[in-house]
Amino acid sequence: MASGDFFGDINNPVPLLQVGAKSGDAGQVELVDFVVGNSGPAPGAKLIEWNLASDAANPSGMWEVHARVGGFQGSEMLVEQCLKVVGSSNIDTKCIGANMMMHVTPQATGLYMENTWLWAADHDIEDSTNTQITIFSGRGLYIESTVGTFWLYGTAAEHNHLYNYQFANTKNIFVSMFQTETPYYQPIPDALEPFPITESINDPDFSASCSGVEGNCAEAWGLRIIDSSDMFIYGAGHYSFFNNYDTSKF
């Protein structure tokens, strides 16, 4: 669990779980059946950083590995701390739980992912009525491997502030049955704050792309693909259930 000042700088994210010391390190790893998350505010936490380069014929794998931000016992982001406030644009800093959930770096390759769930809490799972809360997590899964070769089976990324999935300058990606949900609070607050836009990791610049656009524009992407090739997607659900916690506006 990411906790404390080490993970406190929103402008300088650092990894909680780092697979491979640097991008392109060779080897094979199998991760099975565990959860990474936060305890208290961690605006500078990158929960998983995947640097490993594995042979495509003998790839690495993740099974039942989940990232969970807020909403569970020990996260210190429950009803008591982060109860939703409908219509408020205030961003409570004690409810910023992660900067990015998972980052696959430029020289990483050869990763099979199955049943990987990246979840920023929309409700308190310890509460008997699943009361909704407002938690902020900047980014979901970002793959920027220039080498490519990844398989994603039954994965989901939900309620991240800027995007849930982003693929940039990559290739050879197979995705089957993946799912996203927008942050339930957006567009109040919208995606312009609090996470700084970082060009080096291809963040969406909503202030530029939404310039002159009427209505709600600066909201999280479900899936964003940039300058990538040979991507095969079989079965995708990208859901926008709420507009500032209201379903009647759709």
TALINTA-V211500 format. One record per pair of residues at least 24 apart in sequence whose C-alpha atoms are under 10 Angstrom apart, sorted by the first residue. I is the first residue (numbers start at 1). GAP is how many residues later the second one is. Records with the same first field share a line. If there is no record, write none. Layout:
I=GAP + GAP
This chain:
1=34 + 35 + 36 + 37 + 38 + 39 + 41 + 44 + 46 + 66 + 67 + 68 + 73 + 74
2=34 + 35 + 36 + 37 + 38 + 39 + 40 + 41 + 42 + 43 + 44 + 45 + 67 + 73 + 95 + 96
3=34 + 35 + 36 + 37 + 38 + 39 + 40 + 41 + 42 + 72 + 94
4=34 + 35 + 36 + 37 + 38 + 40 + 41
5=36 + 37 + 38 + 39
6=36 + 37 + 38 + 39
7=31 + 34 + 35 + 36 + 37 + 38 + 39 + 40 + 90 + 91 + 92
8=33 + 34 + 35 + 36 + 37 + 88 + 89 + 90 + 91
9=33 + 34 + 35 + 36 + 90
10=32 + 33 + 34 + 35 + 86 + 88 + 89 + 128 + 184 + 185 + 186
11=32 + 33 + 88 + 184 + 185 + 186 + 187
12=31 + 32 + 33 + 34 + 87
13=29 + 30 + 31 + 32 + 33 + 34 + 85 + 86 + 87
14=29 + 30 + 31 + 32 + 33 + 34 + 35 + 85 + 86
15=29 + 30 + 31 + 32 + 33 + 34 + 35 + 84 + 85 + 86 + 87 + 88
16=28 + 29 + 30 + 31 + 32 + 33 + 85
17=28 + 29 + 30 + 31 + 32 + 33 + 85
18=28 + 29 + 30 + 31 + 32 + 33 + 34 + 84 + 85
19=29 + 30 + 31 + 32 + 33 + 34 + 85 + 89
20=29 + 30 + 31 + 32 + 33 + 88
21=28 + 29 + 30 + 31
22=27 + 28 + 29 + 30 + 31 + 83 + 85 + 86
23=26 + 27 + 28 + 29 + 30 + 81 + 82 + 83 + 84 + 85 + 86 + 122
24=26 + 27 + 28 + 29 + 30 + 81 + 82 + 83 + 84 + 85 + 121 + 123
25=25 + 26 + 27 + 28 + 29 + 82 + 83 + 84
26=25 + 26 + 27 + 28 + 29 + 81 + 82 + 83
27=25 + 26 + 27 + 28 + 31 + 32 + 33 + 83
28=24 + 25 + 26 + 27 + 30 + 31 + 32 + 33 + 82 + 83
29=24 + 25 + 30 + 31 + 32 + 33 + 82
30=29 + 30 + 31 + 32 + 33 + 81 + 82 + 83
31=29 + 30 + 31 + 32 + 33 + 34 + 82
32=29 + 30 + 31 + 32 + 33 + 34 + 82
33=29 + 30 + 31 + 32 + 33 + 82 + 83
34=28 + 29 + 30 + 31 + 32 + 33
35=29 + 30 + 31 + 32 + 33 + 81 + 82 + 83
36=29 + 30 + 31 + 32 + 33 + 65 + 82
37=29 + 30 + 31 + 32 + 33 + 35 + 37 + 38 + 60 + 61 + 64 + 81 + 82 + 83
38=29 + 30 + 31 + 32 + 33 + 34 + 36 + 37 + 38 + 39 + 58 + 59 + 60
39=30 + 31 + 33 + 34 + 35 + 36 + 37 + 38 + 58
40=29 + 30 + 34 + 35 + 36 + 37 + 38 + 41 + 54 + 55 + 56 + 57 + 58
41=28 + 29 + 34 + 35 + 36 + 51 + 52 + 53 + 54 + 55 + 56 + 57 + 94 + 95
42=27 + 51 + 52 + 53 + 54 + 55 + 56 + 57 + 94 + 95
43=50 + 51 + 52 + 53 + 54 + 55 + 56 + 57 + 93 + 94 + 95 + 151 + 152
44=52 + 53 + 54 + 55 + 56 + 94 + 151
45=51 + 52 + 53 + 54 + 55 + 56 + 92 + 93
46=52 + 53 + 54 + 55 + 56 + 57 + 91 + 92 + 93 + 94
47=51 + 52 + 53 + 54 + 55 + 56 + 71 + 93
48=52 + 53 + 54 + 55 + 56 + 93
49=51 + 52 + 53 + 54 + 55 + 56 + 93
50=52 + 53 + 54 + 55 + 56 + 57 + 58 + 59 + 61 + 93 + 95
51=52 + 53 + 54 + 55 + 56 + 57 + 58 + 94
52=52 + 53 + 54 + 55 + 56 + 57 + 58 + 59
53=52 + 53 + 54 + 55 + 56 + 57 + 58 + 92 + 94 + 95
54=54 + 55 + 56 + 57 + 95
55=54 + 55 + 56 + 94
56=53 + 54 + 55 + 56 + 92 + 93 + 94
57=53
58=52 + 53
59=50 + 51 + 52 + 53 + 90 + 91 + 92
60=49 + 50 + 51 + 52 + 53 + 90
61=49 + 50 + 51 + 52 + 53 + 89 + 90
62=49 + 50 + 51 + 52 + 53 + 54 + 90
63=49 + 50 + 51 + 52 + 53 + 90
64=49 + 50 + 51 + 52 + 53 + 91
65=48 + 49 + 50 + 51 + 52 + 53
66=35 + 49 + 50 + 51 + 52 + 53 + 89 + 90 + 91
67=33 + 34 + 35 + 49 + 50 + 51 + 52 + 53 + 73 + 90
68=29 + 30 + 33 + 49 + 50 + 51 + 52 + 53 + 69 + 90
69=26 + 27 + 28 + 29 + 32 + 49 + 50 + 51 + 52 + 53 + 66 + 67 + 68 + 90 + 91
70=25 + 26 + 27 + 28 + 49 + 50 + 51 + 52 + 53 + 54 + 55 + 63 + 64 + 65 + 66 + 67
71=48 + 49 + 50 + 51 + 52 + 53 + 54 + 55 + 56 + 59 + 60 + 61 + 62 + 63 + 64
72=49 + 51 + 52 + 53 + 54 + 55
73=51 + 52 + 53 + 54
77=44 + 46 + 47 + 56 + 57 + 58
78=43 + 45 + 46 + 47 + 48 + 49 + 53 + 54 + 55 + 56 + 57
79=44 + 45 + 46 + 47 + 48 + 51 + 52 + 53 + 54 + 55
80=44 + 53
81=52 + 53 + 54
82=41 + 42 + 50 + 51 + 52 + 53 + 54
83=39 + 40 + 41 + 48 + 49 + 50 + 51 + 52
84=38 + 39 + 47 + 48 + 49 + 50 + 51 + 100 + 101 + 160 + 161
85=47 + 48 + 49 + 100 + 103 + 159 + 160
86=48 + 98 + 99 + 100 + 102 + 103 + 158 + 159 + 160
87=98 + 99 + 100 + 101 + 102 + 157 + 158
88=97 + 100 + 101 + 156
89=96 + 97 + 98 + 99 + 100 + 101 + 104
90=98 + 99 + 103
91=43 + 44 + 45 + 97 + 98 + 102 + 103
92=42 + 43 + 44 + 102
93=42 + 43 + 101
94=41 + 42
95=38 + 39 + 40 + 41 + 42
96=38 + 39 + 40 + 41 + 42 + 98 + 99
97=24 + 38 + 39 + 40 + 41
98=37 + 38 + 39 + 40 + 41 + 42 + 62
99=37 + 38 + 39 + 40 + 41 + 61 + 62 + 96
100=37 + 38 + 39 + 40 + 41 + 42 + 60 + 61 + 62 + 63 + 64
101=36 + 37 + 38 + 39 + 40 + 41 + 56 + 59 + 63
102=37 + 38 + 39 + 40 + 41 + 55 + 63
103=36 + 37 + 38 + 39 + 40 + 41 + 42 + 63 + 98
104=37 + 38 + 39 + 40 + 41 + 44 + 63
105=37 + 38 + 39 + 40 + 41 + 42 + 96
106=37 + 38 + 39 + 40 + 41 + 42 + 62 + 63 + 64
107=37 + 38 + 39 + 40 + 41
108=35 + 36 + 37 + 38 + 39 + 40 + 41 + 42
109=34 + 36 + 37 + 38 + 39 + 40 + 41 + 63
110=37 + 38 + 39 + 40 + 41
111=37 + 38 + 39 + 40 + 41 + 62
112=37 + 38 + 39 + 40 + 41 + 62
113=37 + 38 + 39 + 40 + 41 + 42 + 62
114=37 + 38 + 39 + 40 + 41 + 62
115=37 + 38 + 39 + 40 + 41 + 62 + 63
116=36 + 37 + 38 + 39 + 40 + 41 + 62
117=24 + 37 + 38 + 39 + 40 + 41 + 61 + 62 + 63
118=37 + 38 + 39 + 40 + 41 + 42 + 46 + 62
119=37 + 38 + 39 + 40 + 41 + 45 + 61 + 62
120=37 + 38 + 39 + 40 + 41 + 63
121=37 + 38 + 39 + 62
122=36 + 37 + 59 + 60 + 61 + 62 + 63
132=52 + 113
133=51 + 52
134=25 + 49 + 50 + 51
135=24 + 25 + 26 + 48 + 49 + 50
136=24 + 25 + 26 + 47 + 49 + 58 + 59
137=24 + 25 + 26 + 27 + 46 + 57 + 58
138=24 + 25 + 26 + 53 + 55 + 56 + 57 + 58 + 82
139=24 + 25 + 26 + 27 + 56 + 64 + 81 + 82
140=24 + 25 + 26 + 40 + 82 + 83
141=24 + 25 + 26 + 82
142=24 + 25 + 26 + 59 + 60 + 61 + 82
143=24 + 25 + 26 + 27 + 28 + 30 + 58 + 82
144=24 + 25 + 26 + 27 + 57 + 58 + 82 + 84
145=24 + 25 + 26 + 27 + 83
146=24 + 25 + 26 + 82
147=24 + 25
148=24 + 25 + 80 + 81 + 82 + 83
149=24 + 25 + 81 + 82
150=24 + 25 + 81
151=24 + 25 + 81
152=24 + 25 + 26 + 81
153=24 + 25 + 81
154=24 + 25 + 81 + 82
155=24 + 25 + 81
156=24 + 25 + 80 + 81 + 82
157=24 + 25 + 65 + 66 + 81
158=24 + 25 + 26 + 64 + 80 + 81
159=24 + 25 + 26 + 27 + 61 + 62 + 63 + 81
160=24 + 31 + 59 + 60 + 61 + 62
161=24 + 25 + 28 + 29 + 30 + 31 + 32 + 33 + 34 + 57 + 58 + 59 + 60
162=28 + 29 + 30 + 31 + 33 + 35 + 41 + 42 + 43 + 44 + 56 + 57 + 58 + 59 + 60
163=28 + 40 + 41 + 56 + 57 + 58 + 59 + 60 + 61
164=56 + 57 + 58 + 59 + 60 + 74
165=55 + 56 + 57 + 58 + 59 + 60
166=35 + 36 + 37 + 38 + 55 + 56 + 57 + 58 + 59 + 60
167=35 + 56 + 57 + 58 + 59 + 60 + 61 + 62 + 64
168=33 + 34 + 56 + 57 + 58 + 59 + 60 + 61
169=33 + 56 + 57 + 58 + 59 + 60
170=55 + 56 + 57 + 58 + 59 + 60 + 61
171=56 + 57 + 58 + 59 + 60 + 61
172=56 + 57 + 58 + 59 + 60
173=55 + 56 + 57 + 58 + 59 + 60
174=56 + 57 + 58 + 59 + 60
175=56 + 57 + 58 + 59 + 60 + 61
176=56 + 57 + 58 + 59 + 60
177=56 + 57 + 58 + 59 + 60
178=55 + 56 + 57 + 58 + 59 + 60
179=43 + 44 + 56 + 57 + 58 + 59 + 60
180=41 + 42 + 43 + 56 + 57 + 58 + 59 + 60
181=39 + 40 + 41 + 56 + 57 + 58 + 59 + 60 + 61
182=37 + 38 + 39 + 40 + 56 + 57 + 58 + 59 + 60 + 61
183=36 + 37 + 38 + 39 + 57 + 58 + 59 + 60 + 61 + 62
184=56 + 57 + 58 + 59 + 60 + 61 + 62 + 63
185=57 + 58 + 59 + 60 + 61
186=30 + 32 + 33 + 34 + 56 + 57 + 58 + 59
187=28 + 29 + 30 + 31 + 32 + 33 + 55 + 56 + 57 + 58
188=28 + 31 + 55 + 56 + 57
189=29 + 30 + 55
190=26 + 27 + 28 + 29 + 30 + 54
191=26 + 27 + 28 + 29 + 30
192=26 + 27 + 28
193=25
202=24
216=27
